[in-house]
Amino acid sequence: MTRRDPLRNTPLRSGWTPAEPPRRPVLFVNPRSGGGKAARAAVAEHARDRGVEAIVVAADASLEALVAEAVAGGADAIGVAGGDGSLAVGAAAALAHGIPFVCVPAGTRNHFALDVGVDRRDVVGALDAFTDGVERRIDVAEVNGRLFLNNVSLGIYGDAVARPEYRDAKARTLLATVKAVAGPGGATPEWSVVDDRGDEHRAPGAVLVSNNPYALHRPIVTGTRPSLTSGQLGILVLDRPDEAVRAGSEPARTWTATSLEIAAPGPVHAGVDGEAVELRPPLEFSILPAALRVRISSHHPGLSPSGRLP
């Protein structure tokens, strides 16, 4: 039966189909994500009650190695309860082996959960994806072969997440980074980006490349993506004010594409799904359409807030 949004009376099941429960599901729980959200909700215990093997990841353990071991042992569905960086590790393994991926929103912001249509307030209920789930295929993206579910940020935000203090004082660190990177005396990034019109953006202040474009022109829901199935990267370039004036161009430019290359003379600090990463140039981005099998609870919306708008 199609579930409807009680606020708009519109069907929320488009593209989702009922799925048979997996035989050997495994859930990886990051107890440090979201300030201990998974522990407070007893996610591991609730998962085991549903017949799901739950592995609590120790601080010194490699999530990538644990997931690989589980898949080699016969896991036929992989779930992650944690932040977006942890989710990307599980999703990469699920993609590589063609098995379903389950997202349990136990991180701080849970951007991916929001856009894929998981109810972020219902952490325990998200586990029903294993037992009473619906499935669809969504796009994922890559930069230099590394999978990302949300976005890659370069410039102001990318430099912010590279700082050790970022996790404890995000807003303060971001403001300090703006002053250091974009203000007087700040180091100017030397990468360049060519947009869809063939214009080159030299040393932009920030670049955001996302797995599907954000709803940038809808003020209420600008931080979400209407769809994860468009088959397109979303690209946003913010030029430095002085550079925009010199070139006589718009200070911001957005477009979509299936691939993008960014040139740079040396390694670039980036935020990949919120994790600090150093990328070696050239930075090669690509979209992988309908590559990842995702399952969510049949009781959850299945659409992002911007996807619900006309």
C-alpha positions in Angstrom: 0.0 0.0 0.0 1.3 3.4 -0.9 2.1 5.6 2.1 1.1 9.3 1.9 2.6 12.4 3.3 0.0 13.5 5.9 0.9 17.1 5.2 0.5 17.0 1.4 -1.5 13.8 0.8 1.0 12.8 -1.9 2.4 9.3 -2.4 6.0 8.8 -1.1 6.7 5.4 -2.5 7.6 6.2 -6.1 10.6 4.1 -7.2 10.6 1.9 -4.0 9.7 -1.8 -4.2 9.1 -4.3 -1.3 12.2 -6.3 -0.5 12.7 -9.8 1.0 14.6 -9.7 4.3 18.2 -10.6 3.9 19.4 -13.9 5.4 22.7 -12.7 6.9 22.5 -9.0 7.5 25.3 -7.2 9.4 25.1 -3.8 11.0 28.2 -1.8 12.0 27.7 0.7 14.8 30.0 3.6 15.4 29.4 4.4 19.1 31.2 7.8 18.8 29.1 9.3 16.0 26.5 11.9 16.9 27.8 12.2 20.4 26.9 8.6 21.2 23.5 8.6 19.6 23.6 4.9 18.7 24.5 3.9 22.3 21.7 6.1 23.8 19.2 4.5 21.5 20.6 0.9 22.1 20.8 0.4 18.4 23.0 -2.7 18.6 20.6 -4.4 21.0 17.6 -3.5 18.9 19.3 -4.8 15.8 20.1 -8.2 17.5 16.5 -8.5 18.5 15.6 -8.3 14.8 18.1 -11.1 14.0 20.8 -8.7 12.6 24.4 -9.2 13.6 25.5 -6.0 15.2 29.2 -5.1 15.4 30.2 -2.2 17.6 33.3 -0.6 16.0 36.1 0.1 18.4 38.0 3.4 18.2 41.2 1.7 17.0 39.5 -0.6 14.5 39.4 -0.2 10.7 35.7 -0.1 9.6 36.8 -0.8 6.0 38.5 -4.0 7.1 35.6 -5.1 9.3 33.1 -4.6 6.5 35.3 -6.6 4.1 35.6 -9.4 6.6 31.8 -9.5 7.0 31.2 -9.6 3.2 33.8 -12.3 2.8 31.9 -14.3 5.5 28.7 -14.2 3.6 26.9 -11.0 4.6 24.1 -10.3 2.1 23.2 -6.8 3.4 25.4 -4.2 5.0 24.1 -1.5 7.4 25.9 1.3 9.1 24.8 3.3 12.2 27.0 6.4 12.2 27.9 9.6 10.4 28.1 10.2 6.7 31.8 9.3 6.5 31.1 5.9 8.1 28.1 5.4 5.8 30.3 5.9 2.7 32.6 3.0 3.8 29.7 0.6 4.1 28.1 1.8 0.9 31.3 1.3 -1.1 31.4 -2.4 0.0 27.7 -2.9 -0.7 28.2 -1.4 -4.2 31.3 -3.5 -4.9 29.4 -6.7 -4.1 26.0 -5.8 -5.4 24.2 -6.2 -2.0 21.8 -3.8 -0.3 22.9 -1.0 1.9 21.0 0.2 5.0 21.5 3.7 6.6 20.7 4.1 10.3 20.8 7.8 11.2 23.1 7.8 14.2 25.4 10.7 13.1 25.3 14.4 13.9 23.5 15.8 10.9 22.7 12.7 8.8 22.6 14.4 5.5 22.4 11.3 3.5 19.6 9.8 5.6 17.6 13.0 5.1 18.0 13.0 1.3 17.3 9.2 0.8 14.1 9.6 2.8 14.9 8.0 6.2 13.2 9.6 9.1 16.1 10.9 11.1 14.1 11.2 14.3 13.4 7.4 14.2 16.8 5.9 14.7 15.5 2.5 16.0 12.7 2.4 13.4 15.4 2.7 10.6 16.4 -0.9 11.5 13.1 -2.1 10.0 14.9 -1.7 6.7 16.3 -5.2 7.4 13.0 -6.9 8.3 10.3 -4.8 6.6 12.1 -2.8 4.0 11.7 -1.3 0.6 14.5 -0.9 -1.9 15.6 1.2 -4.9 18.7 2.0 -6.7 20.3 5.4 -6.3 23.3 7.3 -7.8 26.6 7.6 -6.0 29.7 9.7 -7.0 33.4 9.3 -7.0 36.4 11.5 -6.7 39.7 9.9 -7.8 38.0 6.5 -7.3 36.8 7.3 -3.7 33.0 7.0 -3.3 31.0 9.8 -1.8 27.3 9.9 -1.0 26.9 13.6 -0.3 29.5 16.0 -1.5 33.2 17.0 -1.8 34.0 20.5 -0.7 37.1 22.4 -1.6 38.3 25.8 -0.3 36.8 27.4 2.8 34.9 24.4 4.1 37.5 21.9 2.9 40.2 23.7 4.8 38.0 23.9 7.9 37.5 20.2 8.2 41.2 19.6 7.8 41.8 21.5 11.1 41.9 19.3 14.3 39.6 21.7 16.3 36.8 21.5 13.7 34.9 18.7 15.4 34.6 20.6 18.6 34.0 24.1 17.4 32.7 23.9 13.9 31.2 27.4 13.6 34.2 29.2 15.2 36.7 27.2 13.1 34.8 27.9 9.9 34.8 31.6 10.6 38.5 31.6 11.3 39.1 29.7 8.1 37.1 32.2 6.1 39.4 35.0 7.5 42.5 33.0 6.8 41.6 31.8 3.3 39.3 34.5 1.9 40.4 37.6 3.8 43.5 39.8 3.4 46.7 37.9 3.6 45.0 34.6 3.1 46.6 31.9 1.0 45.0 31.7 -2.5 44.1 28.2 -3.7 45.7 27.6 -7.1 43.3 25.1 -8.6 41.1 26.0 -11.6 37.7 24.9 -12.8 36.1 25.2 -16.2 32.4 25.5 -16.1 29.7 24.3 -18.6 30.0 27.5 -20.6 33.7 27.1 -21.1 34.7 29.8 -18.6 37.7 29.2 -16.4 37.4 30.0 -12.7 40.9 30.6 -11.4 41.6 30.3 -7.6 37.9 30.1 -6.6 37.0 30.7 -2.9 35.1 27.4 -2.7 33.9 24.6 -4.8 31.2 22.1 -3.9 30.6 19.0 -6.0 27.7 16.9 -4.9 26.1 13.5 -5.7 23.1 15.0 -7.4 22.4 18.8 -7.2 21.1 20.6 -4.2 17.9 22.6 -4.2 19.8 25.9 -4.2 16.8 28.0 -5.4 14.3 26.8 -2.8 15.0 28.8 0.4 13.2 26.5 2.8 15.0 23.3 1.6 18.3 24.5 0.2 20.3 22.0 2.2 18.7 19.0 0.6 18.7 17.3 -2.8 15.3 16.7 -4.5 16.6 13.4 -6.0 19.4 10.9 -5.8 18.5 9.5 -9.2 19.1 12.3 -11.7 22.4 10.8 -12.9 24.1 14.2 -12.5 26.7 15.8 -10.3 25.8 19.2 -8.8 28.6 21.7 -9.1 28.8 25.0 -7.3 31.7 27.4 -7.7 32.1 30.5 -5.5 34.6 32.9 -7.0 36.5 35.3 -4.7 34.9 38.8 -4.9 38.1 40.4 -6.4 38.4 37.7 -9.0 34.8 38.0 -10.0 35.1 41.8 -10.4 38.3 41.4 -12.5 36.7 38.9 -14.8 33.4 40.7 -15.0 31.6 37.5 -14.1 29.0 36.3 -11.7 30.4 35.6 -8.2 28.7 32.2 -8.1 28.1 29.6 -10.8 26.1 26.4 -10.6 25.6 23.6 -13.2 25.3 19.9 -13.6 27.4 17.4 -15.4 28.2 13.7 -15.4 31.9 14.3 -14.8 34.3 17.1 -13.8 38.1 17.6 -13.7 39.8 20.1 -11.4 43.4 21.0 -12.0 45.8 21.9 -9.3 49.6 22.2 -8.9 49.7 20.1 -5.7 47.7 18.1 -3.2 44.3 19.7 -2.2 42.7 19.6 1.2 39.0 18.6 0.9 36.0 17.6 2.9 34.6 14.3 1.5 31.3 13.6 3.2 32.5 15.7 6.1 35.8 13.8 6.5 39.2 15.6 6.0 41.0 14.2 3.0 44.0 15.2 1.0 43.4 14.6 -2.8 46.1 14.5 -5.4 45.5 16.3 -8.7 44.0 16.1 -11.1 40.7 15.7 -9.2 38.5 13.6 -11.3 34.8 13.4 -10.4 32.2 11.1 -11.9 28.6 10.0 -11.3 27.6 6.4 -11.1 23.9 6.3 -12.0 21.6 3.8 -10.2 24.7 2.0 -8.8 23.8 1.4 -5.2 21.0 -0.7 -3.8 19.5 1.1 -0.8 16.9 -0.2 1.6 14.9 1.9 4.1 12.0 1.1 6.4 8.6 0.8 4.7 7.3 3.3 7.3 9.8 6.0 6.4 9.0 8.7 3.7 11.4 7.7 0.9 11.8 11.3 -0.3 13.8 14.3 0.9 12.1 17.5 2.0 12.9 19.2 -1.4 11.7 16.1 -3.2 8.2 16.5 -1.7 7.8 20.0 -3.3 6.1 20.4 -6.7 
